[in-house]
Amino acid sequence: MDLNETYLVNVKKQFVYYKTVAEKAIAQLEENQLFVALNDDTNSISVIIKHLNGNMLSRWTDFLTADGEKEWRDRDAEFIDTYTSKAEVMEKWDAGWKCLLNGLDSLAPEQLSTIVYLRNEGHTVIEAINRQLAHYPYHIGQIVFYAKLLKKGNWDSSVHP
């Protein structure tokens, strides 16, 4: 396996790892806890997932051929809590991850130096992937931290390595 193939395999493993970390945290919560915001300056887990969904769909739809900031994306609306159930939250979570993972799976190793655009700024495919690999775990860390706060001492730390 050449270096580019190794990179694609590794980066997919990293994304799946962080997806699993968040899912294990979410699984420990009661449905209503997904919608709790501690104050006006924080987002609920539901809102964080809504933002991740919007970002993933925008960035990974037509990844190689269209700017990653799609015209149809309404980023500001991602921070308004409109989801009403855990099922809806998880449906949006899964849709975003499906788009991301399909996008990764569609890449060939020789495309890693191709230029793609995010907000009209050129990035190599590797740079664009790395940008998202920094962004998504940042928010997943928020989800885990929030879940720990909401569990108030009843956190099962065995689910996280």
Secondary structure, DSSP 4 states (H G I P E B T S, - for coil): --HHHHHHHHHHHHHHHHHHHHHHHHHTS-GGGGG--SSTTS--HHHHHHHHHHHHHHHHTTTTTS-SS-TT--GGGGGS----SHHHHHHHHHHHHHHHHHHHHT--GGGTT-EEEETTEEEEHHHHHHHHHHHHHHHHHHHHHHHHHHHTT---GGG--
